[in-house]
């Protein structure tokens, strides 16, 4: 991966690229307090093999990007995405967002519609408090909150905690890749220390966006919502709920997928992203005639 940095105002944003220099631009947006290494390298390589020039980046307050102890908003985080596009010289890009990153991807499409060619959301939620409340799994959120509330005393405990969270989010339908989880956790901590307050600040920002993340109905870029049937945080119906909010969107539900991008589905999900980008839609608009939901 080629590493670079850019700035949105005073905030430094770190990013990496992989793939053919003349490839179709693809921006990956990761979730809550999750540095870019949580996009699996093998998955990124598959996307590059589909002809994408892949860019992944650290959201502010995570990884190698700058820490923001003062208040910021969801619009600031969306502008961080735009700053990465600017740094790469991309007038527009295909955008894939995971978990909280799915909301940020939708926010980019609302705030800068001309810059988003297509969107794929992974493990995303519909917009609006009521819609979100109906789609989350309270017990799963409680389990995650208890894990994140721990304060590891040693570096090894920190690695075990990160790997434990990845295990908790994974589907029980496939063997958990413990080796990959620990290797990714080590790479994350080797790049930058953790920040116990980062997740809280990012979540707070989501509520301070002047309604930006509640305007899914304004999205005009073609949307594909991907959800796992075994997601412990979000109900399987979440993708279909998002599809009902975004004009002419489509959804795919995968069995054997939790709140994760599992290796046994890398090829399938990368293929869906490529097919979604390949469809002959005009830039900035969808030509589908009705919402479509599929279970795989």
C-alpha positions in Angstrom: 0.0 0.0 0.0 1.1 3.6 -0.8 0.6 5.8 2.3 -0.2 9.5 2.2 -1.7 12.3 4.3 -3.9 15.2 3.7 -5.7 17.8 5.8 -9.2 19.0 6.4 -8.5 22.3 8.1 -6.2 21.6 11.0 -6.9 17.8 11.1 -4.5 15.4 9.5 -6.1 12.5 7.6 -3.9 9.4 6.8 -4.8 7.2 3.8 -3.4 4.3 1.7 -3.9 3.3 -1.9 -3.7 -0.1 -3.7 -4.3 -1.1 -7.2 -3.8 0.0 -10.8 -3.0 3.7 -11.1 -5.6 4.0 -13.9 -8.2 1.9 -12.0 -11.7 3.1 -11.2 -11.5 5.1 -7.9 -12.9 3.3 -4.9 -13.0 4.9 -1.4 -13.4 2.6 1.6 -14.8 4.2 4.8 -14.3 2.2 8.0 -16.5 2.2 11.1 -16.4 3.3 14.8 -12.9 3.8 16.1 -11.6 1.3 13.6 -8.4 2.2 11.7 -8.1 1.3 8.1 -6.2 -1.9 8.7 -9.6 -3.5 9.6 -10.3 -3.5 5.9 -8.7 -6.9 5.2 -5.7 -6.6 2.9 -6.8 -9.7 1.0 -10.2 -8.1 0.4 -8.6 -4.9 -0.8 -6.4 -7.0 -3.2 -9.5 -8.6 -4.6 -11.1 -5.2 -5.2 -7.9 -4.1 -7.0 -8.1 -7.2 -9.2 -11.5 -6.1 -10.2 -9.9 -3.0 -11.7 -10.3 -0.5 -8.8 -7.7 1.9 -7.5 -8.6 1.3 -3.8 -8.2 4.0 -1.1 -8.7 3.4 2.6 -8.2 5.9 5.3 -8.2 6.5 9.1 -11.2 8.5 10.2 -10.2 11.4 12.4 -9.6 10.3 16.0 -8.3 6.9 14.9 -5.1 5.3 13.6 -2.6 7.7 12.0 -5.1 10.5 11.6 -5.2 13.5 14.0 -6.8 13.4 17.4 -9.7 15.9 17.9 -10.3 16.7 21.5 -12.6 19.6 20.7 -16.1 19.2 19.4 -16.6 18.1 15.8 -19.6 17.0 13.7 -20.6 14.4 11.3 -20.3 17.0 8.6 -16.6 17.4 9.6 -16.1 13.7 9.1 -17.8 13.8 5.8 -15.5 16.6 4.8 -12.6 14.4 5.8 -13.8 11.9 3.1 -13.9 14.8 0.5 -10.4 15.8 1.6 -9.1 12.3 0.7 -10.8 12.5 -2.7 -9.1 15.9 -3.2 -5.7 14.6 -2.2 -6.0 11.8 -4.7 -7.2 14.1 -7.5 -10.5 12.2 -7.7 -13.4 14.4 -8.8 -15.7 11.5 -7.9 -15.4 7.9 -6.7 -17.3 4.7 -5.9 -17.7 4.6 -2.1 -18.0 1.6 0.2 -18.8 2.2 3.9 -18.8 -0.3 6.7 -20.9 0.1 9.9 -20.6 3.7 11.0 -18.7 4.3 7.8 -21.9 3.3 5.9 -23.6 6.4 7.4 -20.6 8.6 6.5 -20.7 7.3 2.9 -24.4 8.2 2.7 -23.6 11.6 4.2 -21.0 12.2 1.5 -23.6 11.4 -1.1 -26.0 13.9 0.4 -23.5 16.7 1.0 -21.5 16.2 -2.2 -23.7 14.2 -4.6 -21.5 15.0 -7.6 -18.6 13.2 -6.0 -20.2 9.8 -5.5 -20.7 7.5 -8.4 -22.2 4.5 -6.5 -22.5 3.5 -2.9 -22.2 0.1 -1.2 -23.1 0.0 2.5 -21.9 -3.0 4.6 -23.6 -3.6 8.0 -25.2 -0.1 7.7 -28.3 1.3 9.4 -31.3 3.2 8.0 -31.6 6.9 8.8 -33.7 8.3 11.6 -33.9 7.5 15.3 -37.0 5.4 15.1 -35.8 3.3 12.2 -32.4 2.7 13.9 -34.0 1.7 17.1 -36.0 -1.0 15.3 -33.0 -2.4 13.6 -30.4 -2.7 16.4 -29.9 -5.7 18.7 -29.8 -4.4 22.3 -28.1 -7.5 23.8 -25.3 -7.3 21.2 -24.8 -3.6 21.8 -24.6 -4.3 25.5 -22.0 -7.0 25.0 -19.9 -4.7 22.8 -20.2 -1.9 25.3 -18.9 -4.1 28.1 -15.9 -5.1 26.0 -15.1 -1.5 25.1 -15.4 -0.4 28.7 -12.4 -2.5 29.7 -9.1 -0.7 30.1 -6.3 -3.2 29.3 -3.2 -2.9 31.6 -0.7 -4.3 29.1 -0.1 -4.4 25.4 -0.9 -8.1 25.2 -4.2 -7.5 27.0 -5.0 -4.8 24.5 -4.4 -7.2 21.6 -6.6 -9.8 23.3 -9.3 -7.3 23.8 -9.3 -6.2 20.1 -9.3 -9.8 18.9 -12.1 -10.6 21.4 -14.2 -7.8 19.9 -13.6 -9.1 16.4 -14.6 -12.6 17.6 -17.8 -11.2 19.2 -18.8 -9.5 16.0 -18.2 -12.5 13.8 -20.8 -15.1 12.7 -20.7 -18.4 14.6 -21.4 -20.1 11.2 -17.7 -20.1 10.2 -14.4 -20.7 12.0 -13.1 -17.4 13.5 -9.7 -16.4 12.1 -7.9 -15.7 15.3 -4.5 -15.4 13.6 -5.8 -12.6 11.3 -7.5 -10.8 14.2 -4.3 -10.7 16.3 -2.2 -9.7 13.3 -4.5 -6.9 12.4 -4.6 -5.7 16.1 -0.8 -5.7 16.1 -0.7 -3.7 12.9 -3.2 -1.2 14.3 -1.2 -0.6 17.5 2.1 -0.6 15.7 0.8 2.3 13.6 -0.6 4.3 16.4 -1.7 4.0 20.1 -5.3 3.6 20.9 -7.4 6.4 22.4 -10.1 5.4 24.9 -12.1 8.5 24.2 -12.2 8.2 20.4 -15.3 6.1 20.0 -17.3 8.4 22.4 -16.2 11.5 20.4 -17.1 9.9 17.0 -20.5 8.8 18.3 -21.2 12.2 19.6 -20.3 13.7 16.2 -22.9 11.5 14.6 -25.6 13.4 16.5 -24.1 16.8 15.6 -24.5 16.9 11.8 -27.4 19.3 11.2 -29.5 16.3 10.2 -27.1 15.3 7.4 -27.2 11.6 8.3 -31.0 11.5 8.5 -31.5 12.5 4.8 -31.1 9.2 3.1 -34.0 10.0 0.8 -31.9 12.6 -0.9 -29.3 10.1 -2.0 -29.3 9.9 -5.8 -26.2 7.7 -6.3 -27.1 4.0 -6.9 -27.1 2.2 -3.6 -26.4 -1.4 -2.7 -26.9 -2.3 1.0 -25.2 -5.5 2.2 -26.1 -7.1 5.5 -25.1 -10.3 7.4 -27.8 -12.6 8.6 -25.8 -13.3 11.8 -24.9 -9.7 12.7 -25.0 -9.5 16.5 -25.5 -5.7 16.5 -27.9 -5.1 13.6 -30.9 -7.1 12.5 -31.0 -8.8 9.1 -33.8 -6.5 8.1 -31.7 -3.3 8.3 -30.5 -3.4 4.7 -34.1 -3.7 3.4 -35.1 -0.9 5.7 -32.4 1.3 4.2 -33.4 0.3 0.7 -36.9 1.6 1.4 -35.5 5.0 2.3 -33.2 5.5 -0.7 -34.9 5.7 -4.1 -34.3 2.6 -6.3 -31.8 1.0 -4.0 -31.0 -2.7 -3.8 -30.0 -5.0 -0.9 -28.2 -8.3 -0.4 -28.4 -10.5 2.8 -25.6 -13.0 3.3 -25.9 -16.1 5.5 -22.8 -16.8 7.5 -21.9 -13.1 7.9 -21.8 -11.2 11.1 -20.7 -7.6 11.7 -17.6 -8.3 9.7 -16.1 -8.9 6.2 -15.4 -12.6 6.6 -12.8 -14.3 4.4 -15.1 -16.9 2.9 -17.3 -14.0 1.5 -14.5 -11.7 0.3 -14.8 -12.9 -3.3 -18.6 -12.7 -3.3 -18.8 -9.2 -1.7 -16.0 -7.8 -4.0 -17.9 -9.2 -6.9 -21.1 -7.5 -5.8 -19.2 -4.2 -5.5 -17.7 -4.6 -8.9 -21.0 -5.5 -10.6 -22.7 -2.6 -8.8 -20.1 -0.2 -10.2 -20.2 -1.8 -13.7 -24.0 -1.3 -14.2 -24.6 1.3 -16.9 -26.1 4.0 -14.6 -25.6 7.7 -15.5 -23.2 9.4 -13.1 -25.1 10.6 -10.0 -28.4 8.9 -10.7 -30.0 5.5 -10.4 -31.9 3.9 -13.2 -33.3 0.9 -11.3 -37.1 0.8 -11.4 -37.8 -0.7 -8.0 -36.1 -1.8 -4.8 -34.7 -5.3 -5.0 -33.7 -7.5 -2.0 -31.8 -10.7 -2.3 -30.7 -13.4 0.2 -27.5 -15.3 -0.6 
